[in-house]
Amino acid sequence: MLTTRLTTTLAALALAAGLAGCMVPQWQKPGMPQAEIEKGMGKPTLVVPLPDGGTRLLYSQQPAGQQVYHMDFDAQHRLVRVTQVLDTTHFFALRNGVDTRDDVYREFGPPAKVEKVYSFKGDIWTYRFMDNGNPRRAHVHIDPQGVVQKVMFTDESMYLREPRR
């Protein structure tokens, strides 16, 4: 009985990992034309001009997914790099008191959820992401003037718990 349950669980995890792998845009290679990538990936969530004359296509899997991809193209519309940006490194790079709502939107795209709490006057943009295999949420606090004030992290599993009675 335990062996069957363990085998079933491992098979389900392997299937989930395999399906998650299909969602990662790994077939794109540097130098590929932008038109070819857009044909395969579809319409991007956001298009951002880059300072060097290139373009960034942002593909977000929010609110249900846990990845946001930057696909950077040079001025000749050739792929330079693909970066998955929903991670602690990119969230820690946000500068409190400096970065704005627009900066957050250009970096991460639309949030999974916009929340409010009594103890903070402003919006809290929440993004779902994976951190070393653990589902987490990043909460970006944006004040009424549109400036980032802080970023906090919670484990997503706390949202899945049954309420206490």
C-alpha positions in Angstrom: 0.0 0.0 0.0 2.7 2.5 1.0 4.8 1.5 -2.0 1.9 2.1 -4.4 1.1 5.4 -2.8 4.8 6.5 -3.0 5.0 5.3 -6.7 1.9 7.3 -7.5 3.1 10.4 -5.8 6.5 10.2 -7.5 4.9 9.7 -10.9 2.6 12.7 -10.3 5.6 14.8 -9.3 7.5 13.7 -12.4 4.5 14.5 -14.6 4.2 18.0 -13.0 7.9 18.7 -13.5 7.7 17.6 -17.1 4.6 19.8 -17.8 6.3 22.7 -16.1 9.3 22.3 -18.3 7.0 22.7 -21.4 6.1 26.1 -20.2 9.8 27.3 -20.2 10.7 28.9 -23.5 13.8 26.9 -24.1 13.6 26.5 -27.8 14.6 30.1 -28.4 18.2 30.6 -29.2 20.2 33.8 -29.3 20.1 35.3 -32.8 16.5 34.1 -33.6 14.3 36.7 -35.3 11.7 38.4 -33.1 8.9 37.6 -35.5 9.7 33.9 -35.3 9.6 34.0 -31.5 6.4 35.9 -31.4 4.9 33.4 -33.8 5.7 30.6 -31.4 5.1 32.4 -28.1 2.1 34.5 -29.1 1.4 38.1 -28.1 3.6 39.3 -25.3 2.1 40.7 -22.1 4.1 43.8 -22.5 6.6 45.4 -25.0 9.3 47.6 -23.5 11.8 49.7 -25.5 15.4 49.2 -24.4 18.0 52.0 -24.2 20.2 50.5 -26.9 17.4 50.6 -29.5 16.3 47.1 -28.8 13.1 45.7 -27.5 12.1 43.6 -24.5 9.1 41.3 -24.8 7.7 40.4 -21.4 5.7 37.1 -21.2 3.9 36.7 -17.8 2.3 33.6 -16.5 0.6 35.5 -13.6 -1.8 35.1 -12.0 -1.8 31.3 -12.0 1.8 30.7 -13.2 5.0 31.5 -11.4 7.2 32.8 -14.1 7.8 36.1 -16.0 10.2 36.0 -18.9 12.1 38.9 -20.4 13.0 38.2 -24.0 15.5 40.9 -25.0 16.1 41.8 -28.7 18.8 44.0 -30.3 18.0 46.8 -32.7 18.0 44.3 -35.6 15.2 42.4 -33.8 17.4 39.4 -33.0 17.1 37.6 -29.7 19.9 38.4 -27.3 18.8 36.7 -24.1 15.9 35.1 -22.2 15.7 35.8 -18.4 13.1 34.5 -15.9 12.7 37.4 -13.5 10.3 36.2 -10.8 13.0 35.5 -8.2 14.3 37.0 -4.9 17.3 38.5 -6.7 15.1 40.6 -9.0 12.7 41.6 -6.2 15.6 42.6 -3.9 16.9 44.8 -6.7 13.9 47.1 -6.3 14.9 50.3 -4.6 12.6 51.5 -1.8 11.8 55.2 -2.1 13.2 55.3 -5.7 11.5 52.8 -8.0 7.9 53.5 -9.1 4.8 51.5 -10.0 5.8 51.9 -13.7 9.3 50.4 -12.9 7.7 47.4 -11.2 5.2 47.0 -14.1 8.0 47.1 -16.7 10.1 44.6 -14.7 7.4 42.1 -13.6 4.3 42.9 -15.6 0.9 42.9 -14.0 0.7 41.4 -10.5 -1.3 38.2 -9.7 -3.3 40.3 -7.2 -3.5 43.9 -5.9 -4.3 44.0 -2.2 -4.8 46.6 0.5 -4.2 46.3 4.2 -5.1 48.6 7.1 -1.5 49.2 8.2 -0.3 50.5 4.8 -1.8 53.4 2.8 -1.3 52.3 -0.8 -1.5 49.2 -3.0 0.3 45.9 -2.4 1.2 44.2 -5.7 1.5 40.4 -5.1 3.4 38.1 -7.4 3.5 34.3 -7.2 6.9 32.7 -7.7 9.1 29.7 -6.9 12.0 30.1 -4.6 14.3 27.0 -4.4 11.3 24.8 -5.2 9.0 26.5 -2.6 5.9 28.4 -3.8 6.2 32.0 -2.4 4.6 35.4 -2.8 6.4 38.7 -3.2 4.4 41.7 -1.9 5.5 45.0 -3.4 4.2 47.9 -1.3 3.5 51.0 -3.5 2.5 54.2 -1.8 -0.3 56.6 -3.0 2.3 58.6 -4.9 3.3 55.4 -6.9 6.7 54.8 -5.2 7.9 51.4 -3.9 8.2 51.5 -0.1 9.1 47.9 0.7 9.0 44.3 -0.5 8.0 41.5 1.7 7.9 37.7 1.1 5.5 35.1 2.4 5.2 31.3 1.8 2.3 30.5 -0.5 1.5 27.5 1.6 0.2 29.8 4.4 -2.6 30.8 1.9 -3.6 27.2 1.5 -4.1 26.3 5.1 -7.6 25.7 6.5 -8.9 28.5 8.6 -8.9 27.8 12.4 -12.2 27.2 14.0 
